[in-house]
Amino acid sequence: MKTTQENIFSSKTLSYFLQLSETMNYTQTAQILGITQPALTQQIKKLERTVGTPLFYSVGKKLRLTDAGIIMLKTTHQIYDLLNEATDEIQQATSSTTGEINLGILASIETKVFEDFALELYKENPDLVINIHMLTRKEIWESLENNKIDLAIMYLPDESIKNWKPYSSEKIISDDLIFIHHDESLAQKKSISIQEIGSRPWVMYPQGYYLNVALREQFKNNMVDVPHVTARYTMPEQILKFALNTNANTALPKSYLLSLDPESLKEQGAYTAEFEPKVKFDLEFVFRKNKNDIPRIGRFLEKFNEFISKKSFTDRLIDDKEQL
């Protein structure tokens, strides 16, 4: 006879419990999961009935884990770790040229290089399927934890991540933000301080996006008011198009701008300059430890390193010569 435990301790129920443990807010958790709040409450209460004790309690409007909830949270993480280890162990026995690789790319990153690499890899290994997912930072970390993606491509350092122990990273390139403006009086300047920028409206990434947070931090560190933002887009080409057509200020990664024709920007009345001090970050692969021991993952990383070492690509993204 099927037991209640078999029905309750499902991956879905445990994922609901983990999400609620992270947000400590039923409404926010239901929105993230894409379900109704009553449906979430019902699943949590079923789980509590199964273990025989409450897992959460309220202090005013704030939700807290009970002692039993703390034990359940620790155990659930252990379960996911065991499942992920088992998955990795199975996958390590597979071929390096077949199967699937799931990439989670931060939504604000220009993807052309990775798309070009995927095409080149396909020509060599048509039986290896590359799936590209454009994700937010939160979605990337959830997907890494749940083994839904093999490799994340994102900007670091990321101070929002508190537990790096289960993860490794491999740097792709070092990068920094470049200021794009339409002020002829600043056109000859190679670098511009935050204080010199002026009050022209900006177009930026959405609130919470890594590069938006990094830039806002630069304004605050220099005790300058964050500029008025007139539009927000997720992709660099969208931001640049808006800036060029409205004369709004913006800032985009140097790696993206190096793929463009600088003379074309000038012809459209746009000028570029580095920030002083620079707003620096790294573009990196992030993956769970030992994930690169899986043959197809390890080979993917090796092939990508070969790809970016080619002269044509190196000139565009890694060379330090002045191109802007």
URSULFEN-V743761 format. One record per backbone hydrogen bond with DSSP energy under -1.0 kcal/mol. CO is the residue of the C=O (numbers start at 1). NH is the residue of the N-H. Records with the same first field share a line. If there is no record, write none. Layout:
# URSULFEN-V743761
CO=NH  NH
This chain:
# URSULFEN-V743761
4=8
5=9
8=10
10=14
11=15
12=16
13=17
14=18
15=19
16=20
17=21
18=22
19=23
20=24
25=29
26=30
27=31
28=32
29=33
30=34  35
36=40
37=41
38=42
39=43
40=44
41=45
42=46
43=47
44=48
45=49
46=50
47=51
48=52  53
55=66
57=64
59=62
62=59
64=57
66=70
67=71
68=72
69=73
70=74
71=75
72=76
73=77
74=78
75=79
76=80
77=81
78=82
79=83
80=84
81=85
82=86
83=87
84=88
85=89
86=90
87=91
88=92
90=93
91=94
99=129
101=131
102=150  151
103=133
104=153
105=135
106=109
111=115
112=116
113=117
114=118
115=119
116=120
117=121
118=122
119=123
120=124
121=125
125=128
129=101
131=103
133=105
135=107
136=140
137=141
138=142
139=143
140=144
141=145
142=146
143=148  149
144=147
151=104
152=286
153=106
154=284
156=282
158=161
164=167
166=289
168=287
170=285
173=283
175=281
176=254
178=252
179=273
180=250
181=271
183=186
184=187
186=189
190=274
192=276
193=196
194=197
201=249
202=230
204=233
206=209
209=213
210=214
211=215
212=216
213=217
214=218
215=219
216=220
217=221
218=222
219=224
220=223
228=202
231=204
235=239
236=240
237=241
238=242
239=243
240=244
241=245
242=246
243=247
249=203
250=180
252=178
253=257
254=258
256=259
257=260
261=265
262=266
263=267
264=268
265=270
266=269
271=181
273=179
274=192
279=177
281=175
282=156
283=172  173
284=154
285=170
286=152
287=168
288=291
290=293
291=294
294=298
295=299
296=300
297=301
298=302
299=303
300=304
301=305
302=306
303=307
304=308
307=310
310=314
311=315
313=317
314=318  319
